[in-house]
């Protein structure tokens, strides 16, 4: 959908709104959950970059390698697409803050995350968060099957 507002109107409106300081969102280590490579950048990129500036430790967990993102591509199939998405993700992390961010890709099957994976994914997420003494979990969006399966991380926070 294309916005019906005049160019710049949204930014003009935003400048009169309160600012959310990154320290109000996370005073300590953050765990960023992303279904696929690039979701962390599109959804949380500015917050991730600002947390790096504020020296707030961050760890990004990417659930899948995003290998199902272009099912009709002839040039980028399976392993090649997976490698490309991973490289793009690494480049994005470097741009967002490089060495101030740690990450891992869990490599669950993209587009095929079944019920058998959900409990394991929740356990792994809780374990990763505990290892890193996570104080905040940022999820890119709950409309994607990997995160929807975790019910917006509700099962993680309950543990």
C-alpha positions in Angstrom: 0.0 0.0 0.0 1.3 3.4 -0.9 0.8 6.1 1.8 -1.5 8.9 0.8 0.4 11.5 2.8 2.6 14.1 1.2 6.3 13.4 1.1 7.9 14.4 4.4 4.6 14.6 6.3 5.3 11.5 8.4 8.8 12.9 9.3 7.3 16.3 10.1 4.7 14.6 12.4 7.4 12.4 14.0 9.6 15.3 15.1 6.9 16.4 17.6 6.6 13.0 19.2 8.4 11.7 22.2 11.7 9.9 21.6 12.2 6.4 22.9 15.7 6.2 24.2 17.4 2.9 23.6 18.3 2.6 27.3 14.6 2.5 28.0 14.1 -0.5 25.7 17.2 -2.4 27.0 19.5 -1.6 29.8 21.5 -4.8 29.4 22.1 -7.6 26.9 19.6 -8.0 24.0 18.6 -11.1 22.1 17.3 -10.3 18.7 15.1 -13.0 17.1 14.8 -13.0 13.3 13.0 -15.6 11.2 15.4 -15.1 8.2 18.5 -13.1 7.4 17.6 -9.5 6.7 14.6 -9.4 9.0 16.8 -8.1 11.9 17.9 -5.2 9.7 14.5 -4.3 8.2 12.7 -4.6 11.6 15.3 -3.7 14.2 18.2 -2.1 12.4 18.1 1.3 13.9 17.6 0.0 17.4 20.5 -2.5 16.8 22.8 0.2 15.6 21.9 2.5 18.5 22.4 -0.3 21.0 25.9 -0.7 19.6 26.6 3.0 20.1 25.3 2.7 23.7 27.6 -0.3 24.3 24.6 -2.6 25.0 25.6 -6.2 24.1 23.5 -7.8 21.4 23.2 -11.3 20.0 21.2 -11.9 16.9 19.6 -15.3 16.4 18.4 -16.1 12.9 16.1 -19.0 12.9 16.4 -20.1 9.2 18.9 -19.3 6.4 16.0 -18.0 4.3 16.6 -20.6 1.6 12.9 -20.7 0.7 12.7 -16.9 -0.1 13.0 -17.2 -3.9 11.5 -20.6 -4.9 11.3 -19.8 -8.6 14.8 -18.5 -8.9 16.9 -20.4 -11.5 20.2 -18.6 -10.6 19.9 -18.9 -6.8 18.9 -22.4 -5.8 19.3 -24.1 -2.4 22.9 -24.0 -1.2 23.8 -21.0 -3.4 20.8 -19.0 -2.1 21.6 -20.0 1.4 25.2 -18.8 1.0 24.1 -15.6 -0.5 21.6 -14.8 2.2 24.2 -15.6 4.9 26.8 -13.3 3.2 24.2 -10.5 3.0 23.4 -11.0 6.7 27.1 -10.8 7.7 27.5 -7.6 5.6 24.4 -6.1 7.3 25.7 -6.9 10.8 29.0 -5.2 9.9 27.1 -2.1 8.8 24.9 -2.1 11.9 27.9 -2.3 14.3 30.3 -5.0 13.3 32.3 -6.3 16.3 29.7 -5.0 18.8 27.2 -7.7 17.7 27.4 -11.4 17.9 25.1 -13.7 16.0 24.2 -17.2 15.0 22.1 -18.8 12.3 20.2 -21.9 13.6 19.5 -23.3 10.2 16.0 -24.6 10.8 14.2 -25.5 7.5 12.8 -22.3 6.0 9.1 -22.6 5.1 9.0 -26.1 6.7 9.2 -25.3 10.5 7.0 -28.1 11.9 5.5 -28.7 15.3 8.4 -31.0 16.1 10.8 -28.0 15.8 8.8 -25.6 18.0 9.7 -27.0 21.4 13.3 -27.5 20.4 13.5 -23.9 19.0 12.0 -22.5 22.2 14.5 -24.5 24.3 17.4 -23.3 22.2 16.2 -19.7 22.4 15.8 -19.9 26.2 19.3 -21.5 26.5 20.9 -18.8 24.3 19.2 -16.1 26.3 20.3 -17.5 29.6 23.9 -18.0 28.4 24.1 -14.3 27.4 22.3 -13.0 30.5 19.7 -11.5 28.2 17.6 -8.7 29.7 15.5 -7.9 26.6 14.2 -9.9 23.6 13.5 -8.1 20.4 11.5 -10.0 17.9 11.4 -8.7 14.3 7.7 -9.5 13.9 5.3 -12.3 15.0 3.6 -12.8 11.6 6.3 -15.1 10.3 5.9 -18.9 11.0 9.2 -19.3 13.0 8.3 -16.5 15.4 4.6 -17.2 15.3 5.4 -20.7 16.4 7.1 -19.2 19.5 3.9 -17.1 20.1 5.8 -13.9 20.0 8.4 -15.4 22.4 5.8 -15.8 25.1 6.8 -19.4 25.7 10.4 -18.1 26.1 9.6 -15.5 28.6 7.5 -17.9 30.6 10.5 -20.2 31.0 
